């Protein structure tokens, strides 16, 4: 009996060991199958996270819209802030020295890609690194600013979006509204390469129409009020190229121009709601979205040196009816039929 009981005990132990061994093998097989089904295994890393540094030249509605559009463009193309991407945002507030410091900090902190919102911010990044990919957001003259070798073949670690103002279309619309205007003021900041390039294009186009270009520059926002007051004595209308210094103090420009009943034809679409009379404007959010799209493609492996600059050069006709009424300007029906009417921001 004892021998029989011992035999039964040993049999139970053997059966238990076989069962555990069999379960381990089956479970291991299931784990491997599950790993293959989900595309993961012990030797495979999780999806890589990216760090994107965004440097904005200054605070004003146009650049704010470009930044928002860039973040949207990244997200729409698979790079979502707080998910698989960390976006580190800095604002240079129009101070080039501060932008240089911020750009260097973003480089040293190990950003995988950099987005410069505006020419000065893009230049700060270009000075900080020749290795990390840089995407320009809204640069009027990337070749003239020394950022790329050519728009077709950038040649370095930089590409992005060129928001070339449709100057001829803007001046044509100006003449539809102000057919008797002869003295056309051009106001821009002497410290911005993008503003200089657009101002030169505008001056040439104005003279090509048989009109007189009266050009004024400011070196800082402190000079704007007096400069606009001086211009008001000499011009019939003021044309404003894309310019971050002017944009950051545009309320001052509007206030002073209204004192003398001088219409403003800005380049940027958002300035119509701030008190500009009319323009043919490029949508700044769209500009930002294209910037984000290009950034996503570079993060996916596109070589920026061979990635052509994307050019935005067409826009919508925009008119501020309240501003026209304030200045006593009648909007022709031909313009009303085509234009988008914009209300002044309260």
C-alpha positions as CSV (number, residue, x, y, z in Angstrom):
1,X,0.0,0.0,0.0
2,X,2.8,2.4,0.9
3,X,4.5,1.7,-2.4
4,X,1.2,2.2,-4.3
5,X,0.6,5.5,-2.5
6,X,4.1,6.7,-3.3
7,X,3.6,5.9,-6.9
8,X,0.3,7.9,-7.1
9,X,2.0,10.9,-5.4
10,X,4.9,10.9,-7.9
11,X,2.4,10.6,-10.8
12,X,0.5,13.6,-9.6
13,X,3.7,15.6,-9.3
14,X,4.8,14.6,-12.8
15,X,1.5,15.6,-14.3
16,X,1.6,19.0,-12.5
17,X,5.1,19.7,-13.8
18,X,4.1,18.7,-17.4
19,X,1.1,21.0,-17.2
20,X,3.1,24.0,-16.0
21,X,5.7,23.4,-18.7
22,X,3.1,23.1,-21.4
23,X,1.3,26.2,-20.2
24,X,4.6,28.2,-20.3
25,X,5.3,27.1,-23.9
26,X,1.7,28.0,-25.0
27,X,1.7,31.3,-23.2
28,X,5.1,32.2,-24.7
29,X,3.8,31.4,-28.1
30,X,0.8,33.6,-27.6
31,X,3.0,36.5,-26.4
32,X,5.1,36.2,-29.6
33,X,2.0,36.1,-31.7
34,X,0.6,39.1,-30.0
35,X,3.9,41.0,-30.4
36,X,3.9,40.2,-34.2
37,X,0.2,41.3,-34.5
38,X,0.9,44.7,-32.8
39,X,4.2,45.2,-34.6
40,X,6.2,45.3,-31.3
41,X,8.7,42.9,-29.7
42,X,11.3,43.0,-27.0
43,X,13.8,44.4,-29.4
44,X,11.6,47.1,-31.0
45,X,11.5,50.7,-29.6
46,X,8.2,52.6,-29.2
47,X,7.5,55.4,-31.7
48,X,10.1,58.2,-31.6
49,X,9.1,61.5,-30.0
50,X,10.3,64.7,-31.6
51,X,11.1,68.2,-30.2
52,X,10.2,71.1,-32.5
53,X,11.4,74.6,-31.5
54,X,9.4,77.5,-32.8
55,X,10.8,81.1,-32.6
56,X,8.4,83.9,-33.4
57,X,9.9,87.3,-34.3
58,X,7.3,89.5,-32.5
59,X,3.8,89.6,-31.1
60,X,1.2,90.7,-33.6
61,X,-1.9,89.1,-35.1
62,X,-0.3,88.1,-38.4
63,X,2.6,86.2,-36.9
64,X,0.4,84.8,-34.2
65,X,-1.8,83.3,-37.0
66,X,1.2,81.9,-38.8
67,X,2.4,80.1,-35.6
68,X,-1.1,78.7,-34.9
69,X,-1.2,77.5,-38.5
70,X,2.2,75.9,-38.3
71,X,1.1,73.9,-35.2
72,X,-2.1,72.9,-37.0
73,X,-0.1,71.8,-40.1
74,X,2.2,69.7,-38.0
75,X,-0.7,68.0,-36.2
76,X,-2.6,67.4,-39.4
77,X,0.4,65.6,-40.8
78,X,1.0,63.3,-37.7
79,X,3.1,65.4,-35.3
80,X,0.8,66.3,-32.4
81,X,2.0,68.5,-29.6
82,X,1.7,66.6,-26.3
83,X,1.4,63.3,-28.1
84,X,4.4,62.3,-30.2
85,X,5.8,65.8,-30.4
86,X,7.0,68.4,-27.9
87,X,6.7,72.0,-29.2
88,X,8.9,74.5,-27.5
89,X,7.7,78.1,-28.3
90,X,9.7,81.3,-27.9
91,X,8.9,84.9,-28.8
92,X,11.7,87.3,-29.5
93,X,9.4,90.4,-29.1
94,X,11.2,92.2,-32.0
95,X,14.6,92.1,-30.3
96,X,17.3,90.5,-32.5
97,X,19.7,89.9,-29.7
98,X,17.1,88.2,-27.7
99,X,16.1,86.0,-30.8
100,X,19.8,85.0,-31.2
101,X,19.9,83.9,-27.6
102,X,16.6,82.0,-27.8
103,X,17.7,80.3,-31.0
104,X,21.0,79.2,-29.5
105,X,19.1,77.8,-26.5
106,X,16.7,75.8,-28.6
107,X,19.7,74.4,-30.5
108,X,21.6,73.5,-27.4
109,X,18.5,71.9,-25.8
110,X,18.5,69.3,-28.7
111,X,15.6,70.3,-30.9
112,X,15.0,67.9,-33.8
113,X,13.6,70.7,-36.1
114,X,13.3,74.5,-35.9
115,X,10.6,76.8,-37.3
116,X,11.3,80.5,-37.7
117,X,8.2,82.6,-37.8
118,X,9.4,85.7,-39.8
119,X,12.7,86.6,-41.4
120,X,14.6,87.8,-38.2
121,X,13.7,84.6,-36.4
122,X,14.7,82.4,-39.3
123,X,18.0,84.3,-39.6
124,X,18.6,83.8,-35.9
125,X,18.3,80.0,-36.3
126,X,20.5,80.1,-39.4
127,X,23.2,81.7,-37.4
128,X,22.8,79.2,-34.6
129,X,23.1,75.9,-36.5
130,X,24.1,74.5,-39.9
131,X,22.9,71.0,-38.9
132,X,19.4,71.0,-37.4
133,X,16.7,71.4,-40.1
134,X,15.1,74.9,-40.2
135,X,11.7,75.7,-41.7
136,X,11.1,79.3,-42.6
137,X,7.6,80.5,-41.9
138,X,6.6,83.6,-43.9
139,X,9.8,85.0,-45.3
140,X,9.4,87.5,-48.1
141,X,12.8,87.2,-49.7
142,X,14.7,84.1,-48.5
143,X,17.5,84.5,-51.1
144,X,18.0,88.2,-50.4
145,X,18.0,87.4,-46.6
146,X,20.8,84.9,-47.1
147,X,18.8,82.0,-46.0
148,X,18.8,79.8,-49.1
149,X,20.9,79.6,-52.2
150,X,17.8,79.5,-54.4
151,X,14.1,78.9,-54.0
152,X,14.3,75.8,-56.3
153,X,17.3,74.2,-54.5
154,X,17.9,75.7,-51.0
155,X,21.2,74.0,-50.7
156,X,21.6,74.0,-46.9
157,X,19.6,72.9,-43.9
158,X,16.9,75.5,-44.5
159,X,13.7,75.6,-46.6
160,X,10.2,76.8,-45.9
161,X,7.5,79.2,-47.1
162,X,7.9,82.4,-49.0
163,X,4.9,84.8,-48.6
164,X,5.6,87.1,-51.6
165,X,3.1,90.0,-51.5
166,X,1.1,90.5,-54.7
167,X,2.3,94.1,-54.9
168,X,0.9,94.8,-58.4
169,X,-2.5,93.5,-57.5
170,X,-2.5,95.5,-54.2
171,X,-1.6,98.7,-56.0
172,X,-4.2,98.0,-58.7
173,X,-6.9,97.6,-56.1
174,X,-5.6,100.8,-54.4
175,X,-6.2,102.7,-57.7
176,X,-9.7,101.3,-58.0
177,X,-10.5,102.8,-54.7
178,X,-8.4,106.0,-55.0
179,X,-8.2,106.8,-58.7
180,X,-6.9,110.3,-58.1
181,X,-4.0,109.3,-55.9
182,X,-0.6,110.3,-57.2
183,X,1.7,110.6,-54.2
184,X,2.1,107.1,-52.8
185,X,3.8,106.8,-49.4
186,X,5.8,103.7,-48.6
187,X,6.7,103.1,-45.0
188,X,8.9,100.3,-43.6
189,X,11.5,99.5,-41.1
190,X,15.2,100.0,-42.1
191,X,16.3,97.1,-39.9
192,X,14.4,94.3,-41.7
193,X,15.7,92.7,-44.8
194,X,12.2,91.4,-45.8
195,X,10.7,94.8,-45.5
196,X,13.5,96.4,-47.6
197,X,13.0,93.8,-50.4
198,X,9.2,94.4,-50.5
199,X,9.6,98.1,-50.3
200,X,11.9,98.1,-53.3
201,X,9.4,96.0,-55.3
202,X,6.6,98.4,-54.3
203,X,8.6,101.5,-55.3
204,X,9.4,100.0,-58.7
205,X,5.7,99.0,-59.3
206,X,4.5,102.5,-58.2
207,X,6.8,104.2,-60.6
208,X,5.8,101.7,-63.3
209,X,2.2,103.0,-62.9
210,X,3.3,106.6,-63.5
211,X,2.9,107.5,-59.8
212,X,5.3,109.0,-57.4
213,X,6.8,106.9,-54.6
214,X,7.5,108.8,-51.4
215,X,9.6,106.4,-49.2
216,X,10.1,106.7,-45.5
217,X,11.8,104.4,-43.0
218,X,11.8,104.0,-39.2
219,X,14.4,102.3,-37.1
220,X,12.0,101.5,-34.2
221,X,8.4,101.8,-33.2
222,X,9.2,105.0,-31.3
223,X,9.6,106.8,-34.6
224,X,6.3,105.7,-36.2
225,X,3.9,108.3,-34.9
226,X,6.0,111.3,-36.0
227,X,6.9,109.7,-39.3
228,X,3.3,109.0,-40.2
229,X,2.4,112.6,-39.3
230,X,5.1,113.9,-41.6
231,X,4.0,111.6,-44.4
232,X,0.4,112.7,-44.1
233,X,1.5,116.2,-45.3
234,X,3.1,114.8,-48.5
235,X,1.1,111.7,-49.6
236,X,-2.4,110.7,-50.7
237,X,-2.2,107.1,-49.4
238,X,0.3,105.0,-47.5
239,X,1.4,101.5,-48.7
240,X,2.8,99.2,-46.0
241,X,5.1,96.3,-47.0
242,X,5.3,93.2,-44.8
243,X,7.2,94.5,-41.8
244,X,7.3,93.2,-38.2
245,X,8.2,96.5,-36.7
246,X,5.3,98.3,-38.3
247,X,2.9,95.4,-37.6
248,X,3.8,95.4,-33.9
249,X,2.7,99.1,-33.7
250,X,0.0,99.1,-36.3
251,X,-2.6,100.6,-34.0
252,X,-0.4,103.7,-33.8
253,X,-0.1,103.8,-37.6
254,X,-3.9,103.6,-37.9
255,X,-4.5,106.2,-35.2
256,X,-2.1,108.7,-36.7
257,X,-3.2,108.1,-40.3
258,X,-6.9,108.6,-39.3
259,X,-6.1,112.0,-37.8
260,X,-5.1,113.2,-41.3
261,X,-7.6,111.1,-43.3
262,X,-4.9,109.1,-45.0
263,X,-5.9,105.6,-46.2
264,X,-3.6,102.7,-45.5
265,X,-3.0,99.8,-47.9
266,X,-1.2,97.1,-45.9
267,X,0.2,93.9,-47.3
268,X,-1.0,91.6,-44.5
269,X,-4.6,90.5,-44.5
270,X,-5.1,90.7,-40.7
271,X,-4.3,94.5,-40.8
272,X,-7.6,95.2,-42.6
273,X,-9.5,94.3,-39.4
274,X,-7.2,96.6,-37.5
275,X,-7.9,99.6,-39.6
276,X,-6.4,99.2,-43.0
277,X,-8.6,100.3,-45.9
278,X,-8.1,97.4,-48.4
279,X,-5.6,94.9,-49.8
280,X,-5.1,91.7,-51.7
281,X,-4.0,89.6,-48.8
282,X,-2.4,86.2,-48.3
283,X,-4.1,84.2,-45.5
284,X,-1.6,84.0,-42.7
285,X,-3.1,80.9,-41.2
286,X,-2.7,79.2,-44.6
287,X,0.9,80.3,-44.7
288,X,1.5,78.7,-41.3
289,X,-0.3,75.5,-42.3
290,X,2.1,75.1,-45.3
291,X,5.0,75.8,-42.9
292,X,3.8,73.0,-40.6
293,X,3.2,70.6,-43.6
294,X,6.8,71.2,-44.8
295,X,8.1,70.7,-41.3
296,X,6.3,67.3,-41.0
297,X,7.8,66.2,-44.3
298,X,11.3,67.0,-43.1
299,X,10.7,65.2,-39.9
300,X,9.7,62.2,-42.0
301,X,13.0,62.3,-43.9
302,X,12.8,64.9,-46.6
303,X,16.2,66.6,-47.1
304,X,15.7,70.4,-46.7
305,X,18.6,71.2,-49.0
306,X,16.7,69.7,-51.9
307,X,13.2,70.7,-50.8
308,X,12.0,73.7,-52.9
309,X,10.7,76.8,-51.1
310,X,6.9,76.9,-51.3
311,X,5.7,80.3,-52.7
312,X,2.5,81.9,-51.7
313,X,1.7,84.8,-54.0
314,X,-2.0,85.0,-54.5
315,X,-4.7,86.3,-52.1
316,X,-8.2,87.6,-51.6
317,X,-9.5,91.1,-52.1
318,X,-10.3,92.5,-48.7
319,X,-12.1,95.8,-47.9
320,X,-12.9,97.5,-44.6
321,X,-16.2,99.2,-45.2
322,X,-16.2,101.0,-41.8
323,X,-12.8,102.5,-42.6
324,X,-14.0,103.6,-46.0
325,X,-16.9,105.3,-44.5
326,X,-14.7,107.0,-41.9
327,X,-12.4,108.4,-44.6
328,X,-15.3,109.3,-46.9
329,X,-14.3,106.8,-49.6
330,X,-16.9,105.3,-51.9
331,X,-16.2,101.6,-52.8
332,X,-17.0,101.0,-56.5
333,X,-19.5,98.2,-57.2
334,X,-16.9,96.3,-59.2
335,X,-14.8,96.0,-56.0
336,X,-17.8,95.1,-53.8
337,X,-18.7,92.3,-56.2
338,X,-15.3,90.6,-55.8
339,X,-14.1,91.6,-52.3
340,X,-14.5,90.1,-48.9
341,X,-15.9,92.7,-46.5
342,X,-14.0,92.9,-43.2
343,X,-15.2,94.6,-40.0
344,X,-12.9,96.6,-37.7
345,X,-11.9,94.8,-34.5
346,X,-13.4,96.4,-31.4
